[in-house]
Amino acid sequence: MMRVLGYPRMVSMKNFCNPNFPLVAEVLKWLVKRYDPNVDLPMDIDTQQDRVIFIKSVAHFMLTKAQIRLNMKKLYMADGYSVKELIKISTLLYNATRTKDSGEDGIDEEGFSSLRVDLSERVSDLKRTRQLASEITAKGAALCDLLARELDLKDVRKLVLDKQLNIRELEEDLQNTIQNVQERIQKINILIENVATDEAKLEAKIEKRKSDLERNQKRLQTLKTVRPPFMDEYEHLEKELEKTYEEYTVKFRCLAFLDQQLEELEKAEREYSEERALRIRKMVEKVQQEEMWRACDLVDINNIDRLVALKNPVELKPAEVKKEPSRHRVFGSMTGRDEKENSDTGSDLGMEDDDEASSDEQIKFNTKLTSKKIPRMFQEMDDDF
């Protein structure tokens, strides 16, 4: 219905899952303006009182103009129940739009203009009409109360009319009434005089306060111009504090820089020591590997000599043929060969005494060679570092 009526935004039931009074107020304003563009409604909804006045004015307008009774409590709740009350107004406008669209072809422009009600001419009489309606309602209520009391007052009125008037009693009543009125006038005059005296007292207090204020302002100005006795010492201490703070900041920055440099130096020393240890480890491994390869080469050379001796036994001397197994046995035990070769060499080691002497001489020669080379290699490592 709102989309057909031309409402500028989409409205769904999800908007009213929680109380949404601004949206309800906006829809109500739009619907009322759609019904009567010249309507005058209070548009403030900031406070609770303004919202109540707004809901009451809308309900009163729709009741008087369109005979639609709205539930103000549900409208103020601004939730799903308020949608039912909004549908009442939107249904009326929707039906009017549908009726207008269906009968647009059968009515000419002149007839339609004659049916159109111009409410702009009656805006000036709207407030007067409301005032008269409220007065009529008040007068009707008062008249109803008086008519209800008429049964009791009728008997009293008959008794008073039937009773003969006594002039003396009437004069006494009039004098008492006049005296009461005069007493009331005197009380009112006394109150007026008291108001004048109270006003004079208040004016005197105001003048006194003004004079005190002027005096205090003058004193404040004089105090601002006077220099305190401790101000010189305060300024001197302030300058010293500034110098001390500058020295503190410089020392703090220097200390922080030195701490940073110390950390970097310690880090560099750690890295250098780790690198040196790594290089030493690599050099030791390299020396061990070279010694292992040298030993392997010596073993291979001895094996080759042995093979040559076996192929050409006639060309070799008997002494050389006899000493060859001893050299093979010595170097075979140093190279860590398999169990079969170790067993063979072990069996060969149980030979003559002269073979054992030759093997001992060969071991001493290899030990001297190694002891000469290893210190020289460590010396080269120290030179590199």
Sine and cosine of phi, psi and omega as CSV:
sin_phi,cos_phi,sin_psi,cos_psi,sin_omega,cos_omega
0.00,0.00,-0.67,0.74,0.00,-1.00
-0.91,0.40,-0.57,0.82,0.03,-1.00
-0.93,0.37,-0.62,0.78,0.04,-1.00
-0.93,0.37,-0.61,0.79,0.00,-1.00
-0.95,0.31,-0.27,0.96,0.06,-1.00
0.99,-0.14,0.47,0.88,0.03,-1.00
-0.93,0.37,0.71,-0.71,-0.19,-0.98
-0.94,0.34,-0.24,0.97,-0.05,-1.00
-0.71,-0.70,0.28,-0.96,0.00,-1.00
-0.99,0.11,0.67,-0.74,0.00,-1.00
-0.79,-0.61,0.77,-0.64,0.03,-1.00
-0.75,-0.66,0.14,-0.99,0.00,-1.00
-0.93,0.36,-0.35,0.94,0.03,-1.00
-0.92,0.40,-0.42,0.91,0.04,-1.00
-0.93,0.36,-0.28,0.96,-0.06,-1.00
-0.92,-0.40,0.32,0.95,0.09,-1.00
-0.90,0.43,-0.60,0.80,0.10,-0.99
-0.92,-0.40,0.43,-0.90,0.02,-1.00
-0.82,0.57,0.82,-0.57,-0.07,-1.00
-0.72,-0.69,0.97,0.25,-0.07,-1.00
-0.92,0.39,-0.61,0.79,0.04,-1.00
-0.85,0.53,-0.63,0.78,0.02,-1.00
-0.93,0.36,-0.65,0.76,0.03,-1.00
-0.89,0.46,-0.68,0.73,0.02,-1.00
-0.90,0.44,-0.63,0.77,0.01,-1.00
-0.91,0.42,-0.68,0.73,0.01,-1.00
-0.91,0.41,-0.66,0.75,0.02,-1.00
-0.89,0.46,-0.70,0.72,0.03,-1.00
-0.86,0.50,-0.68,0.73,-0.05,-1.00
-0.92,0.39,-0.66,0.75,0.00,-1.00
-0.92,0.40,-0.67,0.74,0.01,-1.00
-0.92,0.39,-0.66,0.75,0.07,-1.00
-0.90,0.44,-0.55,0.83,0.06,-1.00
-0.92,0.40,-0.60,0.80,0.02,-1.00
-0.96,0.27,-0.70,0.72,-0.01,-1.00
-0.62,-0.78,0.97,-0.23,-0.04,-1.00
-0.89,0.45,-0.37,0.93,-0.08,-1.00
-0.99,-0.14,0.25,0.97,-0.03,-1.00
-0.95,0.32,0.54,-0.84,-0.01,-1.00
-0.92,-0.40,0.96,-0.27,-0.03,-1.00
-0.84,-0.54,0.53,-0.85,0.12,-0.99
-0.94,0.33,0.83,-0.56,-0.10,-0.99
-0.99,-0.14,0.03,1.00,-0.03,-1.00
-1.00,0.08,0.79,-0.62,0.03,-1.00
-0.74,-0.68,0.48,0.88,-0.07,-1.00
-0.97,0.26,-0.68,0.74,-0.06,-1.00
-0.96,-0.28,0.16,-0.99,0.01,-1.00
-0.91,0.41,-0.64,0.77,0.00,-1.00
-0.91,0.42,-0.64,0.77,0.02,-1.00
-0.90,0.43,-0.60,0.80,0.03,-1.00
-0.92,0.40,-0.67,0.75,0.01,-1.00
-0.89,0.45,-0.68,0.73,0.01,-1.00
-0.90,0.44,-0.66,0.75,0.01,-1.00
-0.88,0.47,-0.73,0.68,0.00,-1.00
-0.89,0.45,-0.66,0.75,0.00,-1.00
-0.90,0.43,-0.68,0.73,-0.02,-1.00
-0.91,0.42,-0.63,0.78,0.03,-1.00
-0.92,0.40,-0.70,0.71,0.00,-1.00
-0.89,0.45,-0.67,0.75,0.02,-1.00
-0.91,0.42,-0.64,0.76,-0.01,-1.00
-0.90,0.43,-0.72,0.70,-0.02,-1.00
-0.93,0.36,-0.50,0.87,0.04,-1.00
-0.95,0.32,-0.65,0.76,-0.04,-1.00
-0.98,0.19,-0.56,0.83,-0.08,-1.00
-1.00,-0.04,-0.69,0.72,-0.10,-1.00
-0.92,-0.40,0.03,1.00,-0.01,-1.00
0.82,0.57,0.66,0.75,0.05,-1.00
-0.92,-0.38,0.87,-0.49,0.00,-1.00
-1.00,-0.02,0.87,-0.48,-0.02,-1.00
-0.96,-0.26,0.58,-0.81,0.07,-1.00
-1.00,0.06,0.97,-0.25,-0.09,-1.00
-0.92,0.40,-0.51,0.86,0.01,-1.00
-0.91,0.42,-0.69,0.72,0.01,-1.00
-0.93,0.37,-0.60,0.80,0.05,-1.00
-0.90,0.43,-0.63,0.78,0.00,-1.00
-0.94,0.34,-0.46,0.89,0.04,-1.00
-0.92,0.40,-0.52,0.85,0.11,-0.99
0.85,0.52,0.63,0.78,0.06,-1.00
-0.83,-0.55,-0.47,-0.88,-0.03,-1.00
-0.89,0.46,-0.49,0.87,0.02,-1.00
-0.93,0.36,-0.46,0.89,0.01,-1.00
-0.95,0.32,-0.35,0.94,0.02,-1.00
-0.91,0.42,-0.59,0.81,0.04,-1.00
-0.88,0.48,-0.61,0.79,0.01,-1.00
-0.96,0.29,-0.56,0.83,0.05,-1.00
-0.93,0.36,-0.53,0.85,0.00,-1.00
-0.90,0.43,-0.51,0.86,0.02,-1.00
-0.86,0.50,-0.71,0.70,-0.02,-1.00
-0.95,0.31,-0.70,0.71,-0.04,-1.00
-0.92,0.40,-0.53,0.85,0.05,-1.00
-0.90,0.43,-0.67,0.74,0.03,-1.00
-0.87,0.49,-0.74,0.68,0.00,-1.00
-0.93,0.38,-0.59,0.81,0.02,-1.00
-0.91,0.42,-0.70,0.72,0.03,-1.00
-0.90,0.44,-0.62,0.79,0.03,-1.00
-0.91,0.42,-0.62,0.78,0.03,-1.00
-0.92,0.40,-0.67,0.74,0.03,-1.00
-0.91,0.42,-0.64,0.77,0.02,-1.00
-0.91,0.42,-0.63,0.78,0.01,-1.00
-0.91,0.41,-0.65,0.76,0.00,-1.00
-0.93,0.37,-0.61,0.79,-0.02,-1.00
-0.95,0.31,-0.57,0.82,-0.04,-1.00
-0.98,-0.17,0.26,0.97,-0.05,-1.00
-0.95,0.31,-0.52,0.86,-0.03,-1.00
-0.97,0.23,-0.51,0.86,-0.07,-1.00
-1.00,0.09,-0.21,0.98,-0.04,-1.00
-0.90,-0.43,0.75,-0.66,0.03,-1.00
-0.99,0.13,0.06,-1.00,-0.08,-1.00
-0.92,0.39,-0.60,0.80,-0.02,-1.00
-0.93,0.37,-0.68,0.73,0.01,-1.00
-0.91,0.41,-0.62,0.79,0.02,-1.00
-0.92,0.39,-0.62,0.79,0.04,-1.00
-0.93,0.37,-0.50,0.87,0.05,-1.00
-0.95,0.31,-0.50,0.87,0.02,-1.00
-0.98,0.17,-0.35,0.94,-0.04,-1.00
-0.94,0.35,0.74,-0.68,-0.02,-1.00
-0.99,-0.13,0.82,-0.58,0.02,-1.00
-1.00,-0.05,0.98,-0.21,-0.04,-1.00
-1.00,0.06,-0.17,0.99,-0.03,-1.00
-0.91,0.40,-0.46,0.89,0.00,-1.00
-0.96,0.27,-0.36,0.93,-0.07,-1.00
-0.99,-0.17,0.11,0.99,-0.01,-1.00
-0.91,0.41,-0.59,0.81,-0.01,-1.00
-0.91,0.41,-0.49,0.87,-0.01,-1.00
-1.00,-0.01,0.00,1.00,-0.09,-1.00
-0.93,0.36,-0.73,0.69,-0.01,-1.00
-0.91,0.41,-0.66,0.75,0.03,-1.00
-0.88,0.47,-0.63,0.78,0.02,-1.00
-0.91,0.42,-0.68,0.73,0.04,-1.00
-0.89,0.46,-0.67,0.74,0.01,-1.00
-0.89,0.45,-0.69,0.72,0.02,-1.00
-0.91,0.42,-0.61,0.79,0.02,-1.00
-0.90,0.43,-0.66,0.75,0.04,-1.00
-0.92,0.40,-0.63,0.78,0.04,-1.00
-0.91,0.42,-0.65,0.76,0.02,-1.00
-0.89,0.46,-0.63,0.77,0.02,-1.00
-0.91,0.42,-0.67,0.74,0.02,-1.00
-0.91,0.41,-0.70,0.72,0.01,-1.00
-0.90,0.43,-0.62,0.78,0.03,-1.00
-0.90,0.44,-0.65,0.76,0.03,-1.00
-0.91,0.42,-0.66,0.75,0.03,-1.00
-0.90,0.43,-0.64,0.77,0.01,-1.00
-0.91,0.41,-0.61,0.79,0.03,-1.00
-0.90,0.44,-0.64,0.77,0.04,-1.00
-0.91,0.42,-0.68,0.74,0.00,-1.00
-0.91,0.42,-0.64,0.77,0.04,-1.00
-0.91,0.41,-0.54,0.84,0.05,-1.00
-0.94,0.35,-0.51,0.86,0.02,-1.00
-1.00,0.06,-0.07,1.00,-0.06,-1.00
-0.90,0.44,-0.57,0.82,-0.02,-1.00
-0.88,0.48,-0.62,0.78,0.01,-1.00
-0.98,0.19,-0.61,0.79,-0.05,-1.00
-0.96,0.26,-0.39,0.92,-0.03,-1.00
-0.89,0.45,-0.69,0.73,0.00,-1.00
-0.92,0.39,-0.65,0.76,0.00,-1.00
-0.91,0.42,-0.66,0.75,0.00,-1.00
-0.90,0.44,-0.62,0.78,0.04,-1.00
-0.90,0.43,-0.66,0.75,0.01,-1.00
-0.90,0.44,-0.65,0.76,-0.03,-1.00
-0.93,0.37,-0.62,0.78,0.00,-1.00
-0.95,0.31,-0.58,0.81,0.01,-1.00
-0.96,0.27,-0.41,0.91,-0.04,-1.00
-0.98,0.21,0.66,-0.75,0.04,-1.00
-0.97,0.23,0.65,-0.76,-0.03,-1.00
-0.99,0.17,0.70,-0.72,0.08,-1.00
-0.98,-0.22,0.86,-0.51,-0.09,-1.00
-0.91,0.42,-0.63,0.78,-0.01,-1.00
-0.90,0.45,-0.74,0.68,0.02,-1.00
-0.88,0.47,-0.62,0.78,0.01,-1.00
-0.90,0.43,-0.67,0.74,0.04,-1.00
-0.90,0.44,-0.67,0.75,0.02,-1.00
-0.89,0.45,-0.67,0.74,0.03,-1.00
-0.90,0.43,-0.64,0.77,0.02,-1.00
-0.91,0.41,-0.68,0.73,0.02,-1.00
-0.90,0.44,-0.64,0.77,0.04,-1.00
-0.90,0.44,-0.64,0.77,0.03,-1.00
-0.91,0.42,-0.68,0.73,0.03,-1.00
-0.89,0.45,-0.66,0.75,0.01,-1.00
-0.90,0.44,-0.65,0.76,0.05,-1.00
-0.89,0.45,-0.64,0.77,0.01,-1.00
-0.92,0.40,-0.66,0.75,0.02,-1.00
-0.90,0.44,-0.64,0.76,0.04,-1.00
-0.89,0.46,-0.65,0.76,0.03,-1.00
-0.91,0.42,-0.62,0.78,0.03,-1.00
-0.90,0.43,-0.67,0.74,0.03,-1.00
-0.88,0.47,-0.67,0.74,0.03,-1.00
-0.88,0.47,-0.67,0.74,0.00,-1.00
-0.91,0.42,-0.64,0.77,0.04,-1.00
-0.90,0.44,-0.65,0.76,0.05,-1.00
-0.88,0.48,-0.68,0.74,0.03,-1.00
-0.89,0.46,-0.64,0.77,0.02,-1.00
-0.90,0.44,-0.68,0.73,0.04,-1.00
-0.89,0.45,-0.64,0.77,0.04,-1.00
-0.90,0.43,-0.59,0.81,0.05,-1.00
-0.89,0.45,-0.64,0.77,0.01,-1.00
-0.91,0.42,-0.68,0.73,0.03,-1.00
-0.91,0.42,-0.65,0.76,0.05,-1.00
-0.89,0.46,-0.62,0.78,0.03,-1.00
-0.91,0.42,-0.65,0.76,0.03,-1.00
-0.91,0.42,-0.65,0.76,0.03,-1.00
-0.89,0.45,-0.68,0.74,0.02,-1.00
-0.90,0.43,-0.65,0.76,0.04,-1.00
-0.89,0.45,-0.63,0.78,0.04,-1.00
-0.90,0.43,-0.66,0.75,0.04,-1.00
-0.90,0.44,-0.64,0.77,0.00,-1.00
-0.90,0.44,-0.69,0.72,0.04,-1.00
-0.88,0.47,-0.65,0.76,0.01,-1.00
-0.90,0.44,-0.69,0.73,0.02,-1.00
-0.90,0.43,-0.61,0.79,0.04,-1.00
-0.89,0.45,-0.69,0.73,0.03,-1.00
-0.90,0.43,-0.64,0.76,0.06,-1.00
-0.88,0.47,-0.64,0.77,0.01,-1.00
-0.90,0.43,-0.70,0.72,0.04,-1.00
-0.89,0.46,-0.66,0.75,0.00,-1.00
-0.90,0.43,-0.67,0.75,0.03,-1.00
-0.92,0.39,-0.58,0.82,0.05,-1.00
-0.91,0.41,-0.68,0.73,0.05,-1.00
-0.88,0.47,-0.66,0.76,0.02,-1.00
-0.90,0.43,-0.63,0.78,0.04,-1.00
-0.89,0.46,-0.67,0.74,0.02,-1.00
-0.89,0.45,-0.66,0.75,0.03,-1.00
-0.91,0.42,-0.64,0.77,0.03,-1.00
-0.91,0.41,-0.55,0.83,0.04,-1.00
-0.92,0.39,-0.58,0.82,-0.02,-1.00
-0.98,0.22,-0.47,0.88,-0.03,-1.00
-0.98,0.22,0.72,-0.70,0.02,-1.00
-1.00,-0.02,0.78,-0.62,-0.01,-1.00
-0.91,0.42,0.45,-0.89,-0.03,-1.00
-0.94,0.34,-0.45,0.89,-0.04,-1.00
-1.00,-0.03,0.13,0.99,-0.08,-1.00
-0.93,0.37,-0.60,0.80,0.01,-1.00
-0.89,0.45,-0.74,0.67,0.04,-1.00
-0.88,0.47,-0.62,0.79,0.02,-1.00
-0.89,0.46,-0.70,0.71,0.00,-1.00
-0.91,0.41,-0.64,0.77,0.03,-1.00
-0.89,0.46,-0.72,0.69,0.03,-1.00
-0.91,0.42,-0.56,0.83,0.03,-1.00
-0.90,0.43,-0.67,0.74,0.04,-1.00
-0.90,0.43,-0.68,0.73,0.03,-1.00
-0.88,0.47,-0.62,0.79,0.02,-1.00
-0.90,0.43,-0.63,0.78,0.04,-1.00
-0.89,0.46,-0.70,0.72,0.02,-1.00
-0.89,0.45,-0.69,0.72,0.01,-1.00
-0.88,0.48,-0.64,0.77,0.00,-1.00
-0.92,0.40,-0.63,0.78,0.05,-1.00
-0.89,0.45,-0.70,0.71,0.05,-1.00
-0.88,0.48,-0.65,0.76,0.02,-1.00
-0.88,0.47,-0.70,0.71,0.00,-1.00
-0.90,0.44,-0.66,0.75,0.01,-1.00
-0.89,0.45,-0.73,0.69,0.00,-1.00
-0.91,0.42,-0.62,0.79,0.01,-1.00
-0.91,0.42,-0.68,0.74,0.04,-1.00
-0.90,0.43,-0.68,0.73,0.02,-1.00
-0.88,0.47,-0.69,0.72,0.01,-1.00
-0.89,0.46,-0.67,0.75,0.03,-1.00
-0.90,0.43,-0.63,0.77,0.02,-1.00
-0.91,0.41,-0.68,0.74,0.01,-1.00
-0.91,0.41,-0.63,0.78,0.07,-1.00
-0.88,0.48,-0.65,0.76,0.02,-1.00
-0.91,0.42,-0.69,0.72,0.02,-1.00
-0.89,0.45,-0.64,0.77,0.03,-1.00
-0.89,0.46,-0.68,0.73,0.03,-1.00
-0.89,0.46,-0.68,0.73,0.02,-1.00
-0.90,0.44,-0.64,0.77,0.02,-1.00
-0.90,0.44,-0.71,0.71,0.04,-1.00
-0.88,0.48,-0.64,0.77,0.02,-1.00
-0.90,0.43,-0.68,0.74,0.01,-1.00
-0.90,0.43,-0.65,0.76,0.02,-1.00
-0.90,0.43,-0.66,0.75,0.04,-1.00
-0.88,0.47,-0.71,0.71,0.01,-1.00
-0.89,0.45,-0.65,0.76,-0.01,-1.00
-0.90,0.43,-0.69,0.73,0.00,-1.00
-0.90,0.43,-0.65,0.76,0.03,-1.00
-0.91,0.43,-0.66,0.75,0.01,-1.00
-0.91,0.43,-0.66,0.75,0.01,-1.00
-0.90,0.44,-0.69,0.73,0.02,-1.00
-0.89,0.45,-0.62,0.79,0.02,-1.00
-0.91,0.42,-0.69,0.73,0.02,-1.00
-0.90,0.43,-0.65,0.76,0.04,-1.00
-0.88,0.47,-0.68,0.73,0.01,-1.00
-0.87,0.49,-0.68,0.73,0.02,-1.00
-0.90,0.44,-0.67,0.74,0.01,-1.00
-0.90,0.44,-0.65,0.76,0.02,-1.00
-0.90,0.44,-0.70,0.72,0.03,-1.00
-0.88,0.47,-0.63,0.78,0.01,-1.00
-0.90,0.43,-0.68,0.73,0.02,-1.00
-0.89,0.46,-0.70,0.71,0.02,-1.00
-0.88,0.47,-0.64,0.77,0.01,-1.00
-0.91,0.41,-0.67,0.75,0.02,-1.00
-0.90,0.44,-0.67,0.74,0.03,-1.00
-0.89,0.46,-0.62,0.78,0.01,-1.00
-0.91,0.42,-0.67,0.74,0.01,-1.00
-0.92,0.40,-0.62,0.78,0.05,-1.00
-0.88,0.47,-0.68,0.73,0.03,-1.00
-0.89,0.46,-0.66,0.75,0.03,-1.00
-0.89,0.46,-0.64,0.77,0.00,-1.00
-0.91,0.42,-0.67,0.74,0.03,-1.00
-0.88,0.47,-0.65,0.76,0.01,-1.00
-0.90,0.43,-0.66,0.75,0.00,-1.00
-0.90,0.43,-0.64,0.77,0.02,-1.00
-0.89,0.46,-0.71,0.71,0.01,-1.00
-0.88,0.47,-0.63,0.78,0.04,-1.00
-0.90,0.44,-0.65,0.76,-0.01,-1.00
-0.90,0.43,-0.69,0.72,0.03,-1.00
-0.87,0.49,-0.62,0.78,0.01,-1.00
-0.91,0.41,-0.67,0.75,0.01,-1.00
-0.90,0.43,-0.64,0.76,0.02,-1.00
-0.89,0.45,-0.65,0.76,0.01,-1.00
-0.90,0.43,-0.60,0.80,0.02,-1.00
-0.94,0.35,-0.57,0.82,0.01,-1.00
-0.96,0.27,-0.58,0.82,-0.03,-1.00
-0.86,-0.51,0.95,0.30,-0.03,-1.00
-0.96,0.28,-0.36,0.93,-0.07,-1.00
-0.97,0.23,-0.57,0.82,-0.09,-1.00
-0.97,0.26,-0.40,0.92,-0.03,-1.00
-1.00,0.10,0.44,-0.90,0.05,-1.00
-0.98,0.20,0.38,-0.93,0.00,-1.00
-0.90,0.44,-0.62,0.78,-0.01,-1.00
-0.90,0.44,-0.67,0.75,0.00,-1.00
-0.91,0.40,-0.61,0.79,0.03,-1.00
-0.92,0.40,-0.57,0.82,-0.01,-1.00
-0.95,0.30,-0.56,0.83,-0.03,-1.00
-0.99,0.13,-0.27,0.96,-0.08,-1.00
-0.90,0.44,-0.66,0.75,0.01,-1.00
-0.90,0.44,-0.51,0.86,0.00,-1.00
-0.91,0.41,-0.68,0.73,0.04,-1.00
-0.90,0.43,-0.61,0.79,0.03,-1.00
-0.91,0.42,-0.62,0.78,0.00,-1.00
-0.92,0.39,-0.63,0.77,-0.04,-1.00
-0.93,0.38,-0.79,0.61,-0.06,-1.00
-0.96,0.28,-0.42,0.91,0.08,-1.00
-0.91,0.40,-0.54,0.84,0.00,-1.00
-0.97,0.25,-0.38,0.92,-0.04,-1.00
-1.00,0.09,-0.35,0.94,-0.13,-0.99
-1.00,-0.01,-0.10,0.99,0.07,-1.00
0.92,0.40,0.80,0.60,0.00,-1.00
-0.99,0.15,-0.15,-0.99,-0.08,-1.00
-0.95,0.30,0.06,-1.00,-0.13,-0.99
-0.93,0.38,-0.53,0.85,-0.03,-1.00
-0.92,0.39,-0.73,0.69,0.01,-1.00
-0.91,0.42,-0.63,0.77,0.03,-1.00
-0.88,0.47,-0.63,0.78,0.03,-1.00
-0.92,0.40,-0.61,0.79,0.03,-1.00
-0.91,0.41,-0.71,0.70,0.01,-1.00
-0.90,0.43,-0.59,0.81,0.03,-1.00
-0.90,0.44,-0.61,0.80,0.03,-1.00
-0.94,0.33,-0.54,0.84,0.02,-1.00
-0.96,0.29,-0.45,0.89,-0.02,-1.00
-0.92,0.39,-0.32,0.95,0.03,-1.00
-1.00,0.08,0.62,0.78,-0.06,-1.00
-0.99,-0.13,-0.46,-0.89,-0.15,-0.99
-0.96,0.29,0.23,-0.97,-0.02,-1.00
-0.94,0.33,-0.54,0.84,-0.01,-1.00
-0.93,0.36,-0.51,0.86,0.08,-1.00
-0.92,0.40,-0.65,0.76,0.02,-1.00
-0.90,0.43,-0.59,0.81,0.01,-1.00
-0.91,0.41,-0.68,0.73,0.03,-1.00
-0.90,0.44,-0.63,0.78,0.04,-1.00
-0.91,0.42,-0.61,0.79,0.04,-1.00
-0.91,0.42,-0.63,0.78,0.04,-1.00
-0.90,0.43,-0.63,0.78,0.02,-1.00
-0.91,0.42,-0.63,0.78,0.02,-1.00
-0.90,0.43,-0.68,0.73,0.02,-1.00
-0.89,0.45,-0.62,0.78,0.01,-1.00
-0.90,0.44,-0.70,0.72,0.01,-1.00
-0.91,0.42,-0.61,0.80,0.01,-1.00
-0.92,0.40,-0.65,0.76,0.04,-1.00
-0.90,0.44,-0.66,0.75,0.01,-1.00
-0.88,0.47,-0.68,0.74,-0.02,-1.00
-0.94,0.35,-0.64,0.77,-0.01,-1.00
-0.92,0.38,-0.42,0.91,0.05,-1.00
-0.99,0.17,-0.57,0.82,-0.11,-0.99
-0.99,0.14,-0.59,0.81,-0.10,-1.00
-0.92,0.40,-0.72,0.70,0.05,-1.00
-0.88,0.47,-0.60,0.80,0.02,-1.00
-0.90,0.43,-0.57,0.82,0.02,-1.00
-0.95,0.32,-0.62,0.78,0.08,-1.00
-0.91,0.41,-0.56,0.83,0.07,-1.00
-0.90,0.44,-0.64,0.77,0.05,-1.00
-0.90,0.44,-0.62,0.79,0.04,-1.00
-0.89,0.45,-0.68,0.73,0.02,-1.00
-0.91,0.42,-0.62,0.78,0.03,-1.00
-0.90,0.44,-0.64,0.77,0.03,-1.00
-0.89,0.46,-0.67,0.74,0.03,-1.00
-0.93,0.37,0.00,0.00,0.00,0.00
